[in-house]
Every structure is written in structure tokens, then in C-alpha cells.
Amino acid sequence: MNLDRGVEVRIITGKYKKRHIETLQNRDTRPTSEKIRESMFSSIGEIVRGDVLDLFAGSGALGIEALSRGAESCIFVDGAKDAIKIIHQNTKGIEEDVEIYRTDFKRALKALSKRGKQMDLIFLDPPYKKKLIDKSLELIKEYNILKENGLIITEAHIDETIDLKGFNEWKHHEMGTIQYKILTTEENHG
């Protein structure tokens, strides 16, 4: 048994349904549960289109779920070497365009801006209680990373307060000790 591995989760539905996703076992990397992922995707519609950014990707489960449900591409970003190794493993055999980067979220967002990249869906699921969502939203806004009709899904501890940085909260759900929000641009009032 490899003690560096966390729990195994699976993709819920779509093209890669039941695909096993390996995770890491540490305090900062915790996979989004199947129940929460199911709720997130049900909230935005079962079908996902366009380009996805999984910032703070961890195991990559959110981005892979989006690809399974129809997204055309996904960029996975995480600062941890072990997480990047797991994401490479978990995305083997994925047919859609996948880019994987080991870098700081600030550098990643700046690099996407320099490339002129805009995303249809962005997942922000950083380590809890470190205010990383606030800073990420600020940079996404500054660098114009979200397409006009795009969505951002944030996941945080239920006690965390998130500064929306000018984005609109379209939906808010609480499940146990976790909350997630679905945000839109100012122009898209959902």
C-alpha cells in the first residue's frame, strides 16, 4: 500500500464516467467529494462547454469532471510537485486538450493573460482559510481571464467570507462544513 496516496474518487458522469481519480493525502489537498461535485455540476447544468481552468487543481477531479461532461479543454494548475504528478497520471488517456502547470496561481493567471486566454469556467478550490480565493478573483478580474458569459465556482470552508471583487454571486450552496459559490461577470446577471 502506498501511504502517500489519498482516497480514490471517481468521475460521476459523462465520457469518463467511473474513471478513478487518485488523490494525495495531506492537509492542504483534499478532493472535492462526489456529492459536492454532483451538486456543483447540477447547479450549472449537466453539460459543460468551452475552456476550463482548474486553478489549485489538486488531483484534477473538477477539471476532469468538466471534460467528461463536454468541456473542450482544461488547464490544470497547482504549486505542489506531488499534485502535478497525480494530475499527469489522472489525465492519461484524456482525449481533449489538457495543459498541466506547476506554478503559483498568481504567475499562472498572469501567463494566461499574456497568452490572451479567456476561460468559460474557472474552478477555485484552494486550501481553506488562506484568503486565496479573494486574491485569485482580484487577478482574474484584473487580467480579464473570465469570458463575458463565463462562470467561476469557488469552494471554501463554511466559515470563510469571500470578497467577490466585482463578480456577481449567482448561486450559493452549503453542504456540511463546505460552501461553494457560482459567480458570474458583472455583465452576465445569470
N, C-alpha and C positions, 0 to 999 in steps of 0.2 A: 504494500500500500504506500502510495506517495503522500507523505504528510504535508507537502507544500500545496496540494490541491484542495480546493474548497468543495462545496456541494455541486452536484451536477444538476443543471436545469435543462429544459428543452424548449424548442421553438413551438409556439402554441398552434399556429395555423399557417396556411399558405403553402407556397412552393417547397419550403424547407421544414414543413410540419414534422414534429417529433425529433428533429435533429438535436443531438445532445450538445450542450454548451458546457465546456469545462470552466470552472471559476477558480479564483485564488482565495486562499483563506488568510485574511489579515484584517485588521481593524478598519483600514481605510477603503478596502474594496469589498463591497457586499453586493451581490447580484440583486437586481430588481426581481421580486418574486413573480411567479407566473400569474398570480391573482391580480397584482398591481399592473403588470404589463397588459393583461387582458382588459382591465378597466381603462387604461390609457388609450389603447387602440380602439376600443369600443366607443370612447368619447370623441374620437376624431374621425371615425368611420373605419370600417374594416380594410378598405383598400387605401394604399399609400402610393403616391405618385411623386416623381421627381427626384431631387438630390437631397441626401440626408447627411447631417453632421452629428456624429456621436462623440461629443466632447466629454472628457473624463470617462472614456469608454469602458474601463474595467475589463470585463470578459467579452464585450461587444454584443451582448444579448439584445439590447434595444435596437441597435443598428441592423443586426441580422434579422430580427423580427420584422423590421421595416422592409428589408429586402425581400423577405419571404412573402410579404403582403403586397409587393408590386413596385417598390421604390426602384429607380433606375441605377442609382449609385449610392455609395456611402463612404464617407471619410471618417475613419476612426482615429481618435487622438487620446493618448494617455501619457503621463510622465513616467510611469513605472515600467522598468525593463521587463519584469515578470508579466505584467499585464499585456504588454506588446507581444510577448512570446505566446501567450494564451490566445490573443486575438488572431495572430497568424494561424495558429492551429485551428481555431474555431471557424475561420473563413476559408479553409481549404475546400476546394470544390464549389465555391460560390461562383456562379456564372456572371453576375452583374459586376460592374466596375467597383473595385474596392481599393482604397488608399489607406495605408496604416502609417501613423507617425508617432514616434516617441519624442514628445516635446511638451513644453509648458503651454497651457491653454492660451496665455497672452501672445506668445510667439506664433502659435497656430492660427489664431484669429487674424493677426497682422499679416501672416503669409497668405492666408486665403484672400484677404483684401488686396494684396499686391497682385495676386493672380486674377483678380476680378471675379472671384467666386461668390455666388449668392446661393443660399440654400432654401429648399421648400420646407424642410422640417429639421429642427435642431433639438437634440436631447441634451439637457444639462442635469447630470446626476453626479455631482462631485461628493467628496467626503463631507459629511454633515457638520454643521455648526462652525464653518470656517469662512462664511460670507463669500464663497467663491461664485455663487450664482449672481450676486449683485455685481461683482466686477466683470463677470462674463457678459451679463446683459448690457452693461455700460459699453464694453468693447464691441459687441455685436451691433449695437446702435451706432457707435462712432464709425465703425468700418463698413456699415451698411451690408452686413452679411446675410440678413434675412430678406427673402423676396417679399414683395408687397403683400401677397396673399399667403405668406408662409406662417408656420406655427412653431412655437418653442414650447417644449414640455420640460418643466423643472420638477425635480424630485428632491424633497428635503425632509428633515425631521419635523414633526408636527409643531414643535415649539419655535421653529425658526420663522423670522419675519423676513420677507423678501422685498427689496426695493425694486419695483417694476421698471424703473429707468425709462418711463415713457411708453412702455408697451401696455397693451390692454389685457386684463385678465378676462378670458373668455369663459373658462371653467375652472373650478376648484374642487378637489376631492380629498377627503381624509379617510385613511384606512389604517386603523390601529395607531401606530406611532409615526406613520408616514403621511405626508401630504404631497400632492402633486398639483401643479397648475398648468393650464394650457393658455399660452399668451399669443396675442396677435399684434401686428403692427398697428399704429395709430389709424392708418387709412382703412384697415380691414376691421370693422367692428363686429365680425362674426355673425 
